[in-house]
Amino acid sequence: MQKRTVLFDSTHNEMLNNEDKEFTAFLNLLNRIDVIVKNNENEILESEVLKKIDLLVIGNPIDDFFSSIEVKLVIDFVRSGGGLLLLSEYGSDYLQKTNLNDISGKFGINFEKNLIKEANQANQNFISTLHICNFLKHQITNRLREIKIGGSCSLFLSKDAKPLLQTNESSWSEVFNSSTEQWIKEDEDKEHVIAAYTEFGKGKVVAIGDIDIFTSDSNIGLNALDNQKFIENIINWLIEPVKESKITTFILNQLGDLQFEIRESNKILNNIIETMTILEKRISYLEENSRILPHPINLDHDGERESLQGE
């Protein structure tokens, strides 16, 4: 069986760099799974590069933006059968000064500009460290008992995106106040999605609101609890082809969405035509009435009215 190829994008100042010693454990995991690891050595993401890989990893870009052309290339890459792993951090695009949501949003996933915290007996001094013990049923969460994630933002989901990891009801979100340089509690305690997945055409996407889980940190990195198994399951799922039946469903859904957009466009067009017709009638009415003018008259030297047409 041909080996799968994983490409790390490093041209947008990504924090996840497989040449960084901090991510040695993750690189060792990829070698154990027996995949080929490459770095994007071009200045931008290019279609020819994406055609030769199976999985693209975008690991929290900082102070850099993806062009509209690159966004489209990534979307087409996934639609054609590629796997995509998207990673952000607390504060997401707002604090990281990037536009990762321009990519993730196309798949119904948006990284929110917050920091998720929770309080429990195990993390009293580190409330931004999240303990996940209850897992939603999925191939990726199979045989997991407990994982730890630190410094994550939450994810807002739409379209066909589904939650992968979810906090308990004792968690809350905080947003950064730039004027006071403090994190302010945003809402009441509730569950938050911190990882999500979706299938798009022939490809798959996984998004996580934290990057620390990929490090060698013994507390919140790959070596903590079942973190390594979780990441291994993600990689294996992303490089596994989508079932043909699901691709057919995706195409039918896309056609349904297209028909709806066409109907809505037709409504707008009909409204424009109706408005133009009304305006044309009003203009014609004004033009017709402007032609009906009284005979002009002059006043003679004695102040008597004198018809210009004479007697």
LUMDO-705005 format. One record per residue (C-alpha): x, y, z; residue in one letter. Coordinates in Angstrom, 1 decimal, always signed. Each point is the difference from the previous one (the first is absolute). Example, Ala and Ser with C-alpha at 12.3 -4.5 7.8 and 13.67 -1.06 7.14 Angstrom:
REM LUMDO-705005
<node east="+12.3" north="-4.5" up="+7.8" aa="A"/>
<node east="+1.4" north="+3.4" up="-0.7" aa="S"/>
//
This chain:
REM LUMDO-705005
<node east="+0.0" north="+0.0" up="+0.0" aa="M"/>
<node east="+1.3" north="+3.4" up="-1.0" aa="Q"/>
<node east="+1.1" north="+2.2" up="+2.9" aa="K"/>
<node east="-2.1" north="+3.1" up="+0.8" aa="R"/>
<node east="+1.7" north="+3.4" up="-0.1" aa="T"/>
<node east="-0.5" north="+2.7" up="+2.7" aa="V"/>
<node east="+0.9" north="+3.6" up="-0.9" aa="L"/>
<node east="+0.6" north="+2.6" up="+2.7" aa="F"/>
<node east="-0.6" north="+3.6" up="-1.2" aa="D"/>
<node east="+2.7" north="+2.2" up="+1.5" aa="S"/>
<node east="-0.3" north="+3.0" up="-2.4" aa="T"/>
<node east="-2.5" north="+1.9" up="+2.2" aa="H"/>
<node east="+2.1" north="+0.0" up="+3.2" aa="N"/>
<node east="-1.8" north="-3.1" up="+1.4" aa="E"/>
<node east="+0.8" north="-0.8" up="+3.6" aa="M"/>
<node east="-0.1" north="-3.7" up="-0.7" aa="L"/>
<node east="+3.3" north="-0.6" up="-1.7" aa="N"/>
<node east="+1.1" north="-3.7" up="-0.3" aa="N"/>
<node east="+3.7" north="+1.2" up="+0.1" aa="E"/>
<node east="-0.6" north="+1.5" up="+3.5" aa="D"/>
<node east="+1.2" north="-2.2" up="+2.8" aa="K"/>
<node east="-3.2" north="+0.8" up="+1.9" aa="E"/>
<node east="-1.8" north="-2.2" up="-2.5" aa="F"/>
<node east="+2.4" north="-2.9" up="-0.1" aa="T"/>
<node east="-2.5" north="-2.3" up="+1.6" aa="A"/>
<node east="-2.6" north="+0.8" up="-2.7" aa="F"/>
<node east="+2.6" north="-0.6" up="-2.7" aa="L"/>
<node east="+0.9" north="-3.4" up="+1.6" aa="N"/>
<node east="-3.7" north="-0.9" up="+0.0" aa="L"/>
<node east="-0.3" north="+0.8" up="-3.8" aa="L"/>
<node east="+3.1" north="-2.2" up="-0.6" aa="N"/>
<node east="-1.6" north="-2.8" up="+1.9" aa="R"/>
<node east="-3.2" north="+0.3" up="-2.0" aa="I"/>
<node east="+2.3" north="-0.4" up="-3.0" aa="D"/>
<node east="-0.9" north="+3.2" up="-2.0" aa="V"/>
<node east="+2.3" north="+2.2" up="-2.0" aa="I"/>
<node east="+0.5" north="+3.4" up="+1.6" aa="V"/>
<node east="+0.7" north="+3.1" up="-2.2" aa="K"/>
<node east="+0.2" north="+3.8" up="+0.5" aa="N"/>
<node east="-1.5" north="+2.6" up="-2.3" aa="N"/>
<node east="+3.2" north="+1.7" up="-1.3" aa="E"/>
<node east="-1.8" north="+2.3" up="-2.3" aa="N"/>
<node east="-0.9" north="+3.6" up="+0.8" aa="E"/>
<node east="-3.7" north="-0.8" up="-0.3" aa="I"/>
<node east="-2.2" north="-3.1" up="-0.2" aa="L"/>
<node east="-0.1" north="-1.2" up="-3.6" aa="E"/>
<node east="-2.3" north="-2.5" up="-1.8" aa="S"/>
<node east="+2.9" north="-2.1" up="-1.3" aa="E"/>
<node east="+1.2" north="-0.6" up="+3.5" aa="V"/>
<node east="-3.4" north="-0.9" up="+1.4" aa="L"/>
<node east="-0.6" north="-2.5" up="-2.8" aa="K"/>
<node east="+2.9" north="-2.1" up="+1.3" aa="K"/>
<node east="-1.1" north="-0.3" up="+3.7" aa="I"/>
<node east="-2.8" north="-1.7" up="+2.0" aa="D"/>
<node east="-0.1" north="+2.2" up="+3.1" aa="L"/>
<node east="+0.6" north="+3.7" up="+0.5" aa="L"/>
<node east="+0.8" north="+1.3" up="+3.4" aa="V"/>
<node east="-0.5" north="+3.7" up="+0.8" aa="I"/>
<node east="+1.2" north="+0.4" up="+3.6" aa="G"/>
<node east="-1.0" north="+3.4" up="+1.3" aa="N"/>
<node east="+1.3" north="+2.7" up="-2.4" aa="P"/>
<node east="+1.2" north="+3.2" up="+1.7" aa="I"/>
<node east="+0.2" north="+3.6" up="-1.4" aa="D"/>
<node east="-0.6" north="-1.2" up="-3.5" aa="D"/>
<node east="-2.9" north="-0.4" up="-2.3" aa="F"/>
<node east="-1.2" north="-2.5" up="-2.7" aa="F"/>
<node east="-0.8" north="+1.5" up="-3.3" aa="S"/>
<node east="-3.4" north="-0.6" up="-1.6" aa="S"/>
<node east="+1.7" north="-2.2" up="-2.6" aa="I"/>
<node east="+1.6" north="-2.1" up="+2.7" aa="E"/>
<node east="-3.4" north="-0.3" up="+1.8" aa="V"/>
<node east="-1.6" north="-1.3" up="-3.2" aa="K"/>
<node east="+2.9" north="-2.4" up="-0.6" aa="L"/>
<node east="-0.4" north="-1.5" up="+3.5" aa="V"/>
<node east="-3.8" north="-0.4" up="-0.5" aa="I"/>
<node east="+0.5" north="-1.7" up="-3.4" aa="D"/>
<node east="+2.7" north="-2.2" up="+1.6" aa="F"/>
<node east="-2.5" north="-1.3" up="+2.6" aa="V"/>
<node east="-2.9" north="-0.4" up="-2.4" aa="R"/>
<node east="+2.2" north="-2.1" up="-2.3" aa="S"/>
<node east="+0.9" north="-2.4" up="+2.8" aa="G"/>
<node east="+2.7" north="+1.6" up="+2.2" aa="G"/>
<node east="+0.1" north="+0.0" up="+3.8" aa="G"/>
<node east="+0.3" north="+3.3" up="+1.9" aa="L"/>
<node east="+1.1" north="+0.6" up="+3.6" aa="L"/>
<node east="-0.6" north="+3.5" up="+1.2" aa="L"/>
<node east="+1.4" north="+1.3" up="+3.3" aa="L"/>
<node east="-0.5" north="+3.3" up="+1.8" aa="S"/>
<node east="+0.6" north="+1.3" up="+3.5" aa="E"/>
<node east="-1.7" north="+2.1" up="+2.6" aa="Y"/>
<node east="-1.3" north="+3.2" up="-1.4" aa="G"/>
<node east="+0.0" north="-1.6" up="-3.5" aa="S"/>
<node east="+0.4" north="+2.3" up="-3.0" aa="D"/>
<node east="-0.5" north="+3.1" up="+2.2" aa="Y"/>
<node east="+3.1" north="-0.5" up="+2.1" aa="L"/>
<node east="+2.0" north="-2.1" up="-2.5" aa="Q"/>
<node east="-0.5" north="+2.7" up="-2.6" aa="K"/>
<node east="-0.9" north="-2.3" up="-2.9" aa="T"/>
<node east="-3.0" north="-1.1" up="-2.0" aa="N"/>
<node east="-0.2" north="-3.7" up="+0.6" aa="L"/>
<node east="-3.8" north="+0.3" up="+0.3" aa="N"/>
<node east="-0.1" north="+0.9" up="-3.7" aa="D"/>
<node east="+1.0" north="-3.6" up="-0.6" aa="I"/>
<node east="-1.8" north="-1.8" up="+2.8" aa="S"/>
<node east="-3.2" north="+2.0" up="-0.5" aa="G"/>
<node east="-0.4" north="-1.6" up="-3.4" aa="K"/>
<node east="-0.5" north="-3.3" up="+1.8" aa="F"/>
<node east="-2.4" north="+1.4" up="+2.6" aa="G"/>
<node east="+2.7" north="+0.4" up="+2.7" aa="I"/>
<node east="+0.9" north="+3.3" up="+1.6" aa="N"/>
<node east="+2.7" north="+0.5" up="+2.7" aa="F"/>
<node east="-1.4" north="+2.5" up="+2.6" aa="E"/>
<node east="+2.1" north="+2.7" up="+1.5" aa="K"/>
<node east="-0.1" north="-1.2" up="+3.6" aa="N"/>
<node east="+1.7" north="-2.2" up="+2.6" aa="L"/>
<node east="-1.9" north="-3.0" up="+1.5" aa="I"/>
<node east="+0.5" north="-0.7" up="+3.7" aa="K"/>
<node east="-1.4" north="-2.4" up="+2.6" aa="E"/>
<node east="+0.4" north="-0.6" up="+3.7" aa="A"/>
<node east="+0.3" north="-3.5" up="+1.5" aa="N"/>
<node east="+2.0" north="-1.8" up="+2.7" aa="Q"/>
<node east="+2.8" north="-0.9" up="-2.5" aa="A"/>
<node east="+0.8" north="+3.4" up="-1.4" aa="N"/>
<node east="-0.6" north="+2.5" up="+2.9" aa="Q"/>
<node east="+3.2" north="+2.0" up="-0.9" aa="N"/>
<node east="-0.4" north="-0.4" up="-3.8" aa="F"/>
<node east="-3.6" north="+0.6" up="-0.9" aa="I"/>
<node east="+0.8" north="+0.4" up="-3.7" aa="S"/>
<node east="+1.0" north="-3.7" up="+0.0" aa="T"/>
<node east="-3.0" north="-2.0" up="-1.2" aa="L"/>
<node east="-0.7" north="-3.6" up="+1.0" aa="H"/>
<node east="-2.2" north="-1.9" up="-2.5" aa="I"/>
<node east="-1.4" north="-3.2" up="+1.4" aa="C"/>
<node east="-3.3" north="-0.4" up="-1.9" aa="N"/>
<node east="+0.4" north="-0.5" up="-3.7" aa="F"/>
<node east="-2.4" north="+0.2" up="-2.9" aa="L"/>
<node east="-0.2" north="-3.2" up="-2.0" aa="K"/>
<node east="+2.3" north="+0.0" up="-3.0" aa="H"/>
<node east="+2.9" north="-1.9" up="-1.5" aa="Q"/>
<node east="+2.4" north="+2.6" up="+1.3" aa="I"/>
<node east="-1.1" north="-0.2" up="+3.6" aa="T"/>
<node east="+0.0" north="-3.8" up="+0.0" aa="N"/>
<node east="+1.6" north="-1.5" up="+3.2" aa="R"/>
<node east="+0.7" north="+3.4" up="+1.6" aa="L"/>
<node east="-0.4" north="+0.3" up="+3.7" aa="R"/>
<node east="+1.4" north="+3.5" up="+0.8" aa="E"/>
<node east="+2.0" north="+2.7" up="-1.7" aa="I"/>
<node east="+1.3" north="+3.4" up="+1.0" aa="K"/>
<node east="+0.0" north="+3.2" up="-2.1" aa="I"/>
<node east="+1.4" north="+3.4" up="+1.1" aa="G"/>
<node east="-0.7" north="+3.5" up="-1.3" aa="G"/>
<node east="-2.7" north="-0.8" up="-2.5" aa="S"/>
<node east="-2.5" north="+2.2" up="-1.7" aa="C"/>
<node east="-3.5" north="-1.3" up="-0.8" aa="S"/>
<node east="-1.5" north="-0.8" up="-3.4" aa="L"/>
<node east="-3.2" north="+1.2" up="-1.5" aa="F"/>
<node east="-1.5" north="-2.6" up="-2.4" aa="L"/>
<node east="-2.4" north="+0.3" up="-2.9" aa="S"/>
<node east="-0.8" north="-2.0" up="-3.2" aa="K"/>
<node east="+1.0" north="-3.7" up="+0.4" aa="D"/>
<node east="+2.8" north="+0.6" up="+2.6" aa="A"/>
<node east="-0.4" north="-2.1" up="+3.1" aa="K"/>
<node east="+1.6" north="+0.2" up="+3.5" aa="P"/>
<node east="+2.9" north="-2.3" up="+0.8" aa="L"/>
<node east="+1.0" north="+1.2" up="+3.5" aa="L"/>
<node east="-2.3" north="+1.8" up="+2.4" aa="Q"/>
<node east="+0.6" north="+1.4" up="+3.4" aa="T"/>
<node east="-2.3" north="-0.6" up="+3.0" aa="N"/>
<node east="-2.6" north="+2.5" up="+1.3" aa="E"/>
<node east="+2.4" north="+1.5" up="+2.5" aa="S"/>
<node east="+2.1" north="+1.6" up="-2.7" aa="S"/>
<node east="-0.2" north="+3.7" up="-1.1" aa="W"/>
<node east="+1.5" north="+2.2" up="-2.6" aa="S"/>
<node east="+2.0" north="+3.2" up="+0.5" aa="E"/>
<node east="+0.9" north="+2.7" up="-2.6" aa="V"/>
<node east="+3.1" north="+2.2" up="+0.1" aa="F"/>
<node east="-0.6" north="+3.7" up="+0.7" aa="N"/>
<node east="+2.8" north="+1.8" up="-1.9" aa="S"/>
<node east="-0.5" north="+3.3" up="+2.0" aa="S"/>
<node east="+0.4" north="-1.7" up="+3.4" aa="T"/>
<node east="+2.1" north="-2.9" up="-1.3" aa="E"/>
<node east="-2.0" north="-2.4" up="+2.0" aa="Q"/>
<node east="-2.2" north="-3.0" up="-0.7" aa="W"/>
<node east="-3.7" north="+0.7" up="+0.8" aa="I"/>
<node east="-2.6" north="-2.7" up="+0.5" aa="K"/>
<node east="-2.3" north="+0.0" up="-3.0" aa="E"/>
<node east="-3.0" north="-2.1" up="+1.0" aa="D"/>
<node east="-1.4" north="-2.4" up="+2.6" aa="E"/>
<node east="+1.3" north="-3.5" up="+0.5" aa="D"/>
<node east="-0.9" north="-2.4" up="-2.9" aa="K"/>
<node east="+1.4" north="-2.6" up="-2.3" aa="E"/>
<node east="+2.4" north="+1.2" up="-2.8" aa="H"/>
<node east="+1.2" north="-1.8" up="-3.1" aa="V"/>
<node east="+3.8" north="+0.0" up="-0.2" aa="I"/>
<node east="+0.5" north="-2.4" up="-2.9" aa="A"/>
<node east="-2.1" north="-0.8" up="-3.0" aa="A"/>
<node east="+0.0" north="-2.0" up="-3.2" aa="Y"/>
<node east="-1.8" north="-0.2" up="-3.3" aa="T"/>
<node east="+0.0" north="-1.8" up="-3.4" aa="E"/>
<node east="+0.0" north="+2.2" up="-3.0" aa="F"/>
<node east="-0.2" north="-1.6" up="-3.5" aa="G"/>
<node east="+2.6" north="-2.7" up="-0.1" aa="K"/>
<node east="+2.0" north="+1.5" up="+2.9" aa="G"/>
<node east="+0.0" north="+0.5" up="+3.7" aa="K"/>
<node east="+0.7" north="+2.8" up="+2.5" aa="V"/>
<node east="+0.9" north="+0.0" up="+3.7" aa="V"/>
<node east="+0.4" north="+3.3" up="+1.9" aa="A"/>
<node east="+1.3" north="+0.4" up="+3.6" aa="I"/>
<node east="+0.1" north="+3.2" up="+2.0" aa="G"/>
<node east="+3.3" north="-0.8" up="+1.6" aa="D"/>
<node east="+3.5" north="-0.9" up="-1.2" aa="I"/>
<node east="+1.7" north="-0.9" up="+3.3" aa="D"/>
<node east="-1.4" north="-3.6" up="-0.2" aa="I"/>
<node east="+2.5" north="-0.6" up="-2.9" aa="F"/>
<node east="+3.0" north="+1.0" up="+2.2" aa="T"/>
<node east="+2.2" north="-2.3" up="+2.2" aa="S"/>
<node east="-1.4" north="+1.7" up="+3.1" aa="D"/>
<node east="-0.7" north="-2.7" up="+2.6" aa="S"/>
<node east="-3.0" north="+1.8" up="+1.4" aa="N"/>
<node east="-2.0" north="+1.0" up="-3.0" aa="I"/>
<node east="+2.1" north="-1.3" up="-2.9" aa="G"/>
<node east="+0.1" north="-3.4" up="-1.8" aa="L"/>
<node east="+1.4" north="-1.8" up="+3.0" aa="N"/>
<node east="-3.0" north="+0.9" up="+2.2" aa="A"/>
<node east="-2.7" north="-2.6" up="+0.6" aa="L"/>
<node east="-1.6" north="-1.1" up="-3.3" aa="D"/>
<node east="+1.1" north="+3.0" up="-2.0" aa="N"/>
<node east="+2.3" north="-2.0" up="-2.3" aa="Q"/>
<node east="-2.7" north="-2.5" up="-0.8" aa="K"/>
<node east="-2.4" north="+2.9" up="-0.8" aa="F"/>
<node east="+2.5" north="+1.6" up="-2.4" aa="I"/>
<node east="+0.8" north="-3.3" up="-1.6" aa="E"/>
<node east="-3.7" north="-0.7" up="-0.6" aa="N"/>
<node east="-0.3" north="+3.4" up="-1.6" aa="I"/>
<node east="+2.8" north="-0.6" up="-2.5" aa="I"/>
<node east="-1.2" north="-3.4" up="-0.9" aa="N"/>
<node east="-3.6" north="+1.2" up="-0.5" aa="W"/>
<node east="+1.1" north="+3.0" up="-2.2" aa="L"/>
<node east="+2.1" north="-2.1" up="-2.4" aa="I"/>
<node east="-2.7" north="-2.7" up="-0.3" aa="E"/>
<node east="-2.1" north="+0.5" up="-3.2" aa="P"/>
<node east="-3.7" north="+1.1" up="+0.3" aa="V"/>
<node east="-2.5" north="-2.7" up="-0.8" aa="K"/>
<node east="-1.6" north="+0.3" up="-3.4" aa="E"/>
<node east="-3.5" north="+0.2" up="+1.3" aa="S"/>
<node east="+0.9" north="+3.1" up="+2.1" aa="K"/>
<node east="+1.4" north="+1.7" up="-3.1" aa="I"/>
<node east="-3.3" north="-0.6" up="-1.8" aa="T"/>
<node east="-1.9" north="+1.5" up="+2.9" aa="T"/>
<node east="+2.4" north="+3.0" up="+0.0" aa="F"/>
<node east="-0.6" north="+0.6" up="-3.7" aa="I"/>
<node east="-3.7" north="-0.2" up="+0.4" aa="L"/>
<node east="+0.1" north="+2.5" up="+2.9" aa="N"/>
<node east="+2.1" north="+2.4" up="-2.0" aa="Q"/>
<node east="-2.5" north="-0.2" up="-2.9" aa="L"/>
<node east="-2.8" north="+0.7" up="+2.5" aa="G"/>
<node east="+1.9" north="+3.0" up="+1.3" aa="D"/>
<node east="+0.6" north="+1.2" up="-3.5" aa="L"/>
<node east="-3.7" north="-0.3" up="-1.0" aa="Q"/>
<node east="-0.9" north="+2.0" up="+3.1" aa="F"/>
<node east="+2.5" north="+2.7" up="-0.9" aa="E"/>
<node east="-1.3" north="+0.2" up="-3.5" aa="I"/>
<node east="-3.6" north="+0.4" up="+1.3" aa="R"/>
<node east="+1.1" north="+2.8" up="+2.3" aa="E"/>
<node east="+1.9" north="+1.6" up="-2.8" aa="S"/>
<node east="-3.1" north="-0.2" up="-2.3" aa="N"/>
<node east="-2.1" north="+1.7" up="+2.8" aa="K"/>
<node east="+2.5" north="+2.8" up="+0.2" aa="I"/>
<node east="+0.1" north="+0.3" up="-3.8" aa="L"/>
<node east="-3.8" north="+0.1" up="-0.3" aa="N"/>
<node east="-0.2" north="+2.7" up="+2.7" aa="N"/>
<node east="+2.6" north="+2.1" up="-1.9" aa="I"/>
<node east="-2.0" north="-0.4" up="-3.2" aa="I"/>
<node east="-3.3" north="+0.9" up="+1.7" aa="E"/>
<node east="+1.7" north="+3.1" up="+1.6" aa="T"/>
<node east="+1.4" north="+1.1" up="-3.4" aa="M"/>
<node east="-3.4" north="-0.4" up="-1.6" aa="T"/>
<node east="-1.6" north="+2.2" up="+2.6" aa="I"/>
<node east="+2.7" north="+2.6" up="-0.5" aa="L"/>
<node east="-0.4" north="+0.0" up="-3.8" aa="E"/>
<node east="-3.8" north="+0.6" up="+0.4" aa="K"/>
<node east="+0.6" north="+2.9" up="+2.3" aa="R"/>
<node east="+2.6" north="+1.5" up="-2.3" aa="I"/>
<node east="-2.4" north="-0.3" up="-2.9" aa="S"/>
<node east="-2.7" north="+1.7" up="+2.0" aa="Y"/>
<node east="+2.2" north="+2.9" up="+0.9" aa="L"/>
<node east="+1.2" north="+0.4" up="-3.6" aa="E"/>
<node east="-3.6" north="+0.1" up="-1.3" aa="E"/>
<node east="-1.1" north="+2.5" up="+2.5" aa="N"/>
<node east="+3.0" north="+2.2" up="-0.6" aa="S"/>
<node east="-1.2" north="+0.6" up="-3.6" aa="R"/>
<node east="-3.4" north="+1.5" up="+1.0" aa="I"/>
<node east="+0.9" north="+3.7" up="+0.4" aa="L"/>
<node east="-2.3" north="+3.1" up="-0.1" aa="P"/>
<node east="+0.4" north="+2.6" up="-3.0" aa="H"/>
<node east="+2.6" north="+2.6" up="+1.0" aa="P"/>
<node east="-1.2" north="+3.6" up="+0.4" aa="I"/>
<node east="+1.6" north="+3.4" up="+0.1" aa="N"/>
<node east="-1.0" north="+3.2" up="+1.7" aa="L"/>
<node east="-0.1" north="+3.2" up="-2.2" aa="D"/>
<node east="+1.3" north="+3.4" up="+1.2" aa="H"/>
<node east="-3.3" north="+0.9" up="+1.6" aa="D"/>
<node east="-0.1" north="-3.2" up="+2.0" aa="G"/>
<node east="-2.7" north="-1.5" up="-2.2" aa="E"/>
<node east="+0.3" north="-3.7" up="-0.8" aa="R"/>
<node east="+1.0" north="-0.6" up="-3.6" aa="E"/>
<node east="-0.1" north="-3.3" up="-1.6" aa="S"/>
<node east="+3.2" north="-0.9" up="-1.8" aa="L"/>
<node east="-2.0" north="-1.6" up="-2.7" aa="Q"/>
<node east="-1.8" north="+3.4" up="-0.8" aa="G"/>
<node east="-3.6" north="+0.7" up="-0.5" aa="E"/>
//
